Amino acid sequence: MHKARLWFARIIMAYALLIFAFLAYLYIIEPLEHIAGFGIRASGVPESINFLRAGPGALFLGMALFAAYGLARPGQLHSCLWVLVIFNACVVAVR
């Protein structure tokens, strides 16, 4: 039973890694195109682009790196999973 839980946690962590890496890509590499899909326009000045990259882009990149660390270090998988769960709960609560 313990091995099944461990593999389930690894699958969840890999899924989180993929999602957060994709969101980080959208906000860091092409922020203006990404927010245009929601009907939001940024002025295109460096400050507005930097806000998108440094705000949500850095948030999602940090979470993706944390998920990758949890996958790379099996001893830290449990604590990394809890950090991601708590962090996501805070993001959902604020939104």
N, C-alpha and C positions, 0 to 999 in steps of 0.2 A: 504493500500500500504506500509506503514511504517513497518508493521509486516512481510511482505514478504521480504523486504530488510534485516531486522534483521535476519531472518532465513537463507537467502542466505549467509549473512556474517558469520553466525555460521557454515554453511556447508563448506564454503571455509576455515575457520579457522581450522575446524576439519580435513579437507583434508590435509592442510599444516602440521598440527600436526602429522598425520600419515606418511607423506612423510619424514619430517625432522627427526622424531624418527627412522624410518627405516634406513635412511642414517647415522645417528649418530651411530646406532648399527653396521652398516657395518664398519665404520671407527674406532670405538673404540674397539669393541670386536674382529673382525677378519679383521684387515687392510691389511695384506699381501695377504690373499685369495681374498679380494675384488679387489685390484689393479691388481692382476694376471689375472683377467678376461679381463683387458684392454691391456694385453701384457706388463705390466710394472713390473719390478722386483725391489724389495728392497733387500738390502744386508742381512737383518735380524738382524743387530746390533741394540742395544737398541735406538740409536739416530734416525735411520730411522723409527722405529716403533713409537717412541715418536713424531716425526714430523707429522706422519699421524694422530695420536690420538689428538695431541694438535692443529693442523691446521684445517683441514676440519672436524674432529670429534667434536671438541669443537664448531666450527661454527654451525654445524647442530644441536648439542645438545642445544645450546643457542637459536636457532630459534625455536626448538620444545618446549622448556620451555616457551618462550615468547608467542607462540601460545596457550599453555595450560593456561597461565595466562590470556590471552584475553578471553578464554572460561570460565574460573572460575569467572572472574569479568566482568559482563555484561556492567558495566559503562566504562570499559577500552577497550571494544571490538573494537570500532572505531579507537582509537589511535594505538592499537596493530596491527590492520589490515594494517594501513598506514605504520607503521614501517616495517612490513614484506614485503609489496609491494616495498617500497623504497630500502630496503636492497637487495631484490632479483633483482631489477633493476640494482643496482650497481654491483652485482655479474655477471649478464648477460653482462653488458657493459664491464667489465674487461675481461671476457672470450672472 
